Amino acid sequence: MTTNFSEHDLKELQVAKNLLENPGVAAKATNFIGMPIEKGLALLPKSWDARIGDITRSALLKASDAAIFTMKDIPGEESSNTWHKLGVAVTGGVGGFFGIAAMAIELLLLCCAQ
């Protein structure tokens, strides 16, 4: 099976490949910050591991549903990232303001929402 890509699509694929192969400063910082969190999670009881995984999966699915909801379905029109940027800013601000306590509250809310 052969697929013919337009020149525009090939350029977008190259940009995506470059981003994946060369993570930016934010991705590197996230990985650095995430290491101690992963080590702390490894110390939790095994029974918590599956529950945290379920909660994380649910949160990611809800986030992807929200992202898909804001996408435009108009061929040839550029998407607007305004809502996505606003969502990131709000959640980042709340998380930054409340710190690690915000994570505990978010996990608790996610548990109750299921």
C-alpha positions in Angstrom: 0.0 0.0 0.0 1.5 3.3 -1.0 0.3 6.7 0.2 1.0 9.9 -1.6 1.4 12.9 0.7 1.1 16.5 -0.4 4.1 18.7 0.0 2.4 20.6 2.8 1.7 17.3 4.7 5.3 16.2 4.3 6.5 19.5 5.7 4.1 19.2 8.7 5.3 15.6 9.3 8.9 16.8 9.2 8.1 19.5 11.8 6.4 17.0 14.1 9.4 14.6 13.7 11.8 17.3 14.6 9.8 18.3 17.7 9.7 14.7 18.9 13.4 14.1 18.3 14.4 17.4 19.9 12.3 18.2 22.9 12.3 21.8 24.0 13.2 23.4 27.3 9.7 22.9 28.7 9.8 19.1 28.0 13.3 18.8 29.5 12.2 20.7 32.6 9.1 18.5 32.9 11.2 15.4 32.7 13.6 16.7 35.3 10.7 17.6 37.7 8.9 14.4 37.0 11.7 12.1 38.2 11.3 12.7 41.9 7.5 12.4 41.6 7.9 9.0 39.8 10.3 7.9 42.6 7.8 9.0 45.2 4.9 7.2 43.5 7.1 4.0 43.4 7.1 4.1 47.2 3.3 4.0 47.4 1.5 0.7 48.0 0.9 -1.5 44.9 -2.8 -1.3 45.3 -2.6 2.5 44.7 -0.7 2.0 41.5 -3.7 0.7 39.4 -6.0 3.3 40.9 -3.6 6.2 40.1 -3.3 4.8 36.6 -7.1 4.7 36.2 -7.4 8.2 37.4 -4.7 9.4 35.1 -6.2 7.6 32.1 -9.6 9.1 32.9 -8.1 12.7 33.2 -6.2 12.3 29.9 -9.3 11.1 28.1 -11.4 14.0 29.5 -8.6 16.4 28.4 -8.5 15.0 24.9 -12.3 15.2 24.7 -12.1 18.8 25.6 -9.3 19.4 23.1 -11.2 17.7 20.3 -14.3 19.7 21.2 -12.5 22.9 20.6 -11.1 21.9 17.2 -12.5 23.4 14.0 -13.7 21.0 11.3 -13.3 23.5 8.4 -10.9 22.2 5.7 -8.0 24.5 5.0 -8.5 26.7 8.0 -5.8 26.9 10.6 -6.8 25.8 14.1 -6.9 28.3 16.9 -4.9 27.4 20.1 -6.5 30.2 22.2 -8.7 27.8 24.2 -5.9 25.4 24.7 -3.5 28.0 25.8 -6.1 29.5 28.2 -6.8 26.0 29.7 -3.1 25.4 30.2 -2.6 28.8 31.8 -5.6 28.4 34.2 -4.6 24.8 35.3 -1.0 25.8 35.6 -1.8 28.9 37.6 -4.1 26.9 40.0 -1.5 24.1 40.3 1.3 26.6 40.9 -0.7 28.6 43.5 -1.7 25.5 45.5 1.4 23.4 44.8 1.4 19.8 45.7 -1.9 20.2 47.6 -3.6 20.9 44.3 -2.5 17.5 43.0 -4.1 15.8 46.0 -7.3 17.7 45.5 -7.4 17.0 41.8 -6.9 13.3 42.4 -9.6 13.3 45.0 -12.0 15.1 42.7 -11.2 12.7 39.9 -11.8 9.7 42.2 -15.2 11.1 43.2 -16.2 11.9 39.6 -15.9 8.3 38.5 
